[in-house]
Amino acid sequence: MRNTRSASKRADTAEEPSTSPSSANNDIKNNPINVALTSFMLFPKLPLEIRQMTWVLSLESRIIEICLDDASGFYSKSKLPPALQVSKESRDTVTSRYKLCFGSTWYPAQTLFNFDLDTLYFDRSMVNHTRLFFGSLRDFELANLQTVAIDMYVGEVADFAMIPYDVMDGICKSLQAMPKLTALLAVYELQHDMSRNMRSIDMGMDLKWMESDTDMSMIQLYGDVPDEFDAYLRRNKSNYFGFDNMIPEWPFYGDYDDFPFFIVYGMRRETKERIIQRNLAETSGTIKTSSRGRRERQTRA
């Protein structure tokens, strides 16, 4: 009887497929379909010129938002391009396209910037450091900058004498000294302006949930209101038909007509995620927003 049980047990074991992690990994590795979807094994065998071309084409434009640390100077939290981190070959191929920029008299430059792809962004949080930053731009930076984005609020505080007007004049002179400037972007930061001032249209809604003083996630720029926010407003406000084109009262716009001026919308990644979660909560009935903007919790049976 003992031998019968042992044989039966061995038979059962042989019939059951192994579910151990090592065997699962082997199955994935041995499956040609999975390998084809996750890797390109022949890439190292391509001619060097084609591999280098591939690394260059992998580069994407980034928004380089300038921040200031009192101990180390100007810096950016933007992520490095993957090609600068993948391998020695990829780094060697693309390194020459990135320059260390935006230092000052006291601190060395520490931000890698691609003049052909990247956008320099100056946020309202830097409004008190405008003179220092723009006055610190070096000749080769002025000569090569192509796309500059500035928070609309920076221009408004000058109009309301919250910073000296000659600071804005200095910014404009710096912009005029950029021969390759192809786009000056006025950024309408939705999470600030819609929730606090509501100055573009009378929404009649409580949008304070959009705010977060700790939201320092990466800014994203849009040619139009982001779809998630537009859908939220259309669902909650019957007389909302979209945003009209805004003409900001900017020294850039009124006094310097030769600037390549464009208006864009800005929203931080964390704010966009809050809008998505808010949409889900309201459509599922967890949160209900009345037409007057009062938030009500629904009770479920």
Phi and psi in degrees as a GROMACS rama.xvg file:
@    title "Ramachandran Plot"
@    xaxis  label "Phi"
@    yaxis  label "Psi"
@TYPE xy
-62.5451  -41.3666  ARG-2
-65.6324  -36.3525  ASN-3
-62.9862  -44.6875  THR-4
-63.5439  -40.842  ARG-5
-64.0056  -42.0938  SER-6
-65.9433  -40.6814  ALA-7
-62.1082  -41.7331  SER-8
-63.9981  -40.4864  LYS-9
-65.2178  -36.9989  ARG-10
-65.9047  -43.0245  ALA-11
-62.2111  -41.2914  ASP-12
-64.5097  -37.329  THR-13
-69.75  -31.0995  ALA-14
-78.64  -26.5233  GLU-15
-84.3247  130.2  GLU-16
-69.1318  148.2  PRO-17
-73.9434  137.789  SER-18
-116.849  15.8241  THR-19
-69.468  151.591  SER-20
-56.7448  -37.8077  PRO-21
-66.0786  -40.6656  SER-22
-69.8291  -34.9043  SER-23
-64.3001  -41.4423  ALA-24
-63.9055  -38.8465  ASN-25
-64.0909  -38.2995  ASN-26
-61.6361  -42.1132  ASP-27
-64.9954  -44.3576  ILE-28
-65.2762  -35.0836  LYS-29
-83.9981  -6.52451  ASN-30
-87.7687  112.463  ASN-31
-63.2905  -27.6371  PRO-32
-67.8148  -46.2768  ILE-33
-62.8816  -41.9768  ASN-34
-61.428  -40.9672  VAL-35
-65.5737  -32.0167  ALA-36
-81.0464  -22.15  LEU-37
-110.18  -10.8512  THR-38
-155.394  163.55  SER-39
-124.523  90.8141  PHE-40
-65.8176  -21.6688  MET-41
-89.2391  -3.01665  LEU-42
-55.7818  -45.502  PHE-43
-62.8572  -18.9143  PRO-44
-88.7245  -8.05402  LYS-45
-69.0074  155.646  LEU-46
-57.8065  146.745  PRO-47
-54.3858  -40.9531  LEU-48
-60.7092  -39.1219  GLU-49
-71.5219  -39.4842  ILE-50
-62.5696  -43.0146  ARG-51
-64.4624  -40.9253  GLN-52
-61.3482  -38.1257  MET-53
-64.1334  -43.3155  THR-54
-63.0432  -40.4096  TRP-55
-65.6844  -42.9797  VAL-56
-68.631  -17.3682  LEU-57
-77.9691  -13.1797  SER-58
-69.5076  136.561  LEU-59
-121.15  155.873  GLU-60
-70.198  146.757  SER-61
-129.519  155.901  ARG-62
-99.7436  112.665  ILE-63
-96.3612  98.0865  ILE-64
-86.4285  125.476  GLU-65
-83.3717  131.823  ILE-66
-124.513  167.259  CYS-67
-130.909  128.465  LEU-68
-113.88  125.381  ASP-69
-60.0196  -25.7934  ASP-70
-89.1704  -23.9325  ALA-71
-130.138  -6.61394  SER-72
94.6774  -157.874  GLY-73
-74.7084  141.014  PHE-74
-154.539  174.408  TYR-75
-136.826  145.905  SER-76
-92.3466  4.31043  LYS-77
-62.2369  143.682  SER-78
-73.4454  148.856  LYS-79
-70.784  148.918  LEU-80
-60.9266  140.304  PRO-81
-54.2869  -34.6044  PRO-82
-63.6125  -19.9329  ALA-83
-83.4446  -3.146  LEU-84
-125.843  -13.9997  GLN-85
-70.3037  -52.6002  VAL-86
-157.815  169.052  SER-87
-62.4444  -40.6602  LYS-88
-62.5474  -44.9355  GLU-89
-64.689  -42.0913  SER-90
-62.7741  -46.5173  ARG-91
-61.1971  -31.0175  ASP-92
-72.8236  -39.5235  THR-93
-108.871  -9.31616  VAL-94
-56.2241  -39.1592  THR-95
-64.6795  -17.1878  SER-96
-84.4205  -6.21416  ARG-97
-119.313  132.738  TYR-98
-117.326  145.374  LYS-99
-75.5114  120.892  LEU-100
-130.933  168.853  CYS-101
65.6747  47.8701  PHE-102
-89.2351  -166.543  GLY-103
-149.906  -175.775  SER-104
-61.5275  -33.3843  THR-105
-98.4404  -22.9693  TRP-106
-129.211  142.337  TYR-107
-73.6046  157.923  PRO-108
-67.0564  140.179  ALA-109
-140.9  11.3797  GLN-110
-111.203  119.506  THR-111
-78.0352  127.488  LEU-112
-136.461  133.541  PHE-113
-104.671  109.158  ASN-114
-64.6658  -26.8575  PHE-115
-80.9663  -22.7006  ASP-116
-118.644  -36.438  LEU-117
-86.3033  154.764  ASP-118
-112.63  127.328  THR-119
-82.3585  124.5  LEU-120
-119.504  131.873  TYR-121
-118.362  110.464  PHE-122
-91.4235  164.779  ASP-123
-60.1411  -27.4734  ARG-124
-64.4802  -14.9643  SER-125
-102.906  11.2443  MET-126
-59.7007  -32.0971  VAL-127
-81.2465  -1.63536  ASN-128
-118.394  15.7303  HIS-129
-61.0719  -45.3414  THR-130
-61.7505  -43.1401  ARG-131
-64.8082  -45.0953  LEU-132
-68.8196  -54.8468  PHE-133
-68.0815  -28.393  PHE-134
-74.3496  -15.8277  GLY-135
-94.497  -6.12421  SER-136
-62.5121  130.453  LEU-137
-85.4297  166.041  ARG-138
-58.4348  -42.4065  ASP-139
-70.5795  -26.3013  PHE-140
-72.1636  -45.8136  GLU-141
-61.5719  -37.0451  LEU-142
-73.0343  -19.4553  ALA-143
-118.746  -12.7838  ASN-144
-62.7519  133.009  LEU-145
-116.113  -34.5964  GLN-146
-130.725  120.498  THR-147
-125.331  131.828  VAL-148
-120.121  133.743  ALA-149
-132.107  132.966  ILE-150
-58.4605  131.815  ASP-151
-54.6787  -32.0074  MET-152
-59.2075  -31.3383  TYR-153
-61.4334  -41.1973  VAL-154
-70.9742  -34.5406  GLY-155
-69.4276  -39.1571  GLU-156
-65.6826  -26.9469  VAL-157
-70.8591  -40.6149  ALA-158
-62.0084  -33.1879  ASP-159
-94.5544  15.5859  PHE-160
60.1749  28.375  ALA-161
-81.1062  -21.0033  MET-162
-134.072  153.662  ILE-163
-57.1395  137.955  PRO-164
-65.7882  -26.0735  TYR-165
-68.2908  -17.6478  ASP-166
-65.1947  -45.5591  VAL-167
-65.0468  -36.5897  MET-168
-63.2991  -37.3802  ASP-169
-65.6993  -38.8947  GLY-170
-61.9966  -46.0091  ILE-171
-61.7631  -38.4906  CYS-172
-66.5743  -36.3939  LYS-173
-63.918  -41.8248  SER-174
-64.6852  -37.7224  LEU-175
-66.511  -22.5646  GLN-176
-87.8415  12.3761  ALA-177
-106.684  92.1505  MET-178
-65.3493  -23.7455  PRO-179
-97.3179  6.37137  LYS-180
-62.0492  118.142  LEU-181
-109.939  -15.2075  THR-182
-154.055  122.79  ALA-183
-109.542  110.802  LEU-184
-99.9826  122.675  LEU-185
-89.9475  117.825  ALA-186
-99.7677  119.056  VAL-187
-93.374  101.189  TYR-188
-78.7579  105.916  GLU-189
-62.198  -40.918  LEU-190
-67.3393  -25.3421  GLN-191
-85.935  -54.1633  HIS-192
-73.6819  -37.1813  ASP-193
-71.3518  -36.2944  MET-194
-82.4845  -29.0201  SER-195
-100.348  -52.4309  ARG-196
-97.4925  -34.2692  ASN-197
48.9851  45.4946  MET-198
-91.2185  -10.3244  ARG-199
-84.5555  -39.8486  SER-200
-147.622  152.657  ILE-201
-80.7154  99.2006  ASP-202
-80.1003  -30.2543  MET-203
62.6095  28.45  GLY-204
-130.039  150.94  MET-205
-86.4579  108.872  ASP-206
-114.616  20.9079  LEU-207
-66.7893  -20.2004  LYS-208
-65.0299  -15.6682  TRP-209
-72.2448  -23.4005  MET-210
-77.3778  151.214  GLU-211
-161.6  112.285  SER-212
-66.5756  -18.9393  ASP-213
-95.6062  1.49467  THR-214
-76.04  99.1241  ASP-215
-118.589  27.7729  MET-216
-69.5693  170.382  SER-217
-65.8562  137.849  MET-218
-75.7268  143.299  ILE-219
-123.074  137.267  GLN-220
-108.02  141.049  LEU-221
-133.778  144.973  TYR-222
-73.8419  -19.9096  GLY-223
-141.119  171.141  ASP-224
-58.7305  131.669  VAL-225
-53.4508  140.993  PRO-226
-54.9198  -39.9845  ASP-227
-62.3717  -42.3669  GLU-228
-73.7994  -39.9484  PHE-229
-59.9931  -43.0011  ASP-230
-65.4176  -37.6016  ALA-231
-63.5675  -45.8493  TYR-232
-65.8051  -40.7564  LEU-233
-64.5714  -33.3409  ARG-234
-77.4774  -28.6447  ARG-235
-104.441  -10.429  ASN-236
-135.397  112.122  LYS-237
-68.1215  -29.1593  SER-238
-98.1172  19.2328  ASN-239
-91.3424  123.032  TYR-240
-124.569  21.9789  PHE-241
104.009  174.926  GLY-242
-94.2131  138.531  PHE-243
-78.9908  157.337  ASP-244
-64.0158  129.464  ASN-245
-98.5612  138.121  MET-246
-111.89  99.7581  ILE-247
-71.6598  149.569  PRO-248
-84.324  77.7726  GLU-249
-111.635  138.951  TRP-250
-58.5841  -33.6759  PRO-251
-59.9118  -39.2283  PHE-252
-83.2838  -42.9957  TYR-253
-82.8537  -37.0637  GLY-254
-97.3395  -13.2089  ASP-255
-133.011  76.8726  TYR-256
-67.9074  -15.3702  ASP-257
-84.1112  -4.3604  ASP-258
-70.6607  140.693  PHE-259
-76.7883  82.407  PRO-260
-94.6171  132.451  PHE-261
-140.394  146.507  PHE-262
-104.52  130.988  ILE-263
-132.617  166.035  VAL-264
-105.201  140.792  TYR-265
-119.025  139.851  GLY-266
-148.958  134.99  MET-267
-79.8774  149.461  ARG-268
-57.1694  -38.9965  ARG-269
-66.0345  -39.0588  GLU-270
-63.9504  -41.5987  THR-271
-60.5024  -39.8238  LYS-272
-65.7156  -36.5459  GLU-273
-64.3687  -38.7517  ARG-274
-64.7725  -42.7757  ILE-275
-60.6813  -44.9724  ILE-276
-66.5427  -36.5071  GLN-277
-64.3703  -43.9529  ARG-278
-57.3411  -45.575  ASN-279
-63.5773  -41.2911  LEU-280
-65.8072  -40.0165  ALA-281
-74.5913  -40.3258  GLU-282
-70.3429  -26.6868  THR-283
-85.1584  -10.2754  SER-284
93.128  0.613151  GLY-285
-66.596  -39.329  THR-286
-128.085  136.937  ILE-287
-121.718  129.659  LYS-288
-108.647  120.579  THR-289
-78.3013  171.196  SER-290
-65.4655  -22.1912  SER-291
-89.7449  0.0818673  ARG-292
93.4728  3.93369  GLY-293
-79.2193  135.224  ARG-294
-94.9039  129.11  ARG-295
-124.364  139.126  GLU-296
-89.0346  129.653  ARG-297
-90.5483  139.998  GLN-298
-93.037  137.292  THR-299
-104.026  143.558  ARG-300
